[in-house]
Amino acid sequence: MTQRLIAVDYDGTITEKDLLQEIAYTFGVPEKVAELDRGLEEGTVTLRDEIVGEYATVTARLEDVLE
């Protein structure tokens, strides 16, 4: 039996573009996203809190994001 691995990446680790950031800035609150980004860079916000906080601002329907 052949084993296959599917790798999914949205944060720029193996993709050319960071889709997490693009979605957060486009469909969320850019000012809040930028604030969380600064916090991550400064070490005052954890990566988990940054991601959760950014996505908490996204109010678009999934269908709109996927278009």
N, C-alpha and C positions, 0 to 999 in steps of 0.2 A: 504494500500500500504506500502510495506517495503522500508525504506530508507537505502541506502548504502553510505558509504564514502570510497573513495579510496585515500590513502595518498601516495604521491610520495616524496621520499627523496634521494638526492644524496650527501649530505654534511656530513654524519655521525651523524646527529641529532638522527635518529632512526635506521640507518643502521649500520652494523659492520664496514664498510669501507667507507672512504670519496672518492667517485668516482670523484667529481669535481677536487680534487687535483691530483688524479691518472691520469685523462685525461689531465690535464694541464701539468704535469711533463712529461708524456709519449709522448704526441703529440704536445706539445708547446715548448717553450724555457725555459728549467729548470732554467737557471741563472736568467732570468727575473721573473719567478714564485717565486723563492726563495727571490729575492729582494722585491717583493710585499708582500710576507708573513712576512718578517722582518718589512716592513713598517706598516703592520696591527698590529703586536705585539707591535711596538714602538708608535703606535697612530698617525703616520704621513700619513697613508692611510686609507680611509674608507673601510668598508667591500664591499660596492658596487664597489668602484674603484678597489679593489683587484680582485674581481671576473671578472669584465669587462676587466681589464688589463691582467689577466691570460688567459682568453679565446681569447683575441685579438691575442695571439701568436700561437694559435692552427691553423695549416694549413692543417691538415689531412682531408680527405673526411669523411663524416658521416659514410659511409659504413665501412671504415677502423676502425673507433673508435668502432663501434658496434660489430665488430668481436670478 
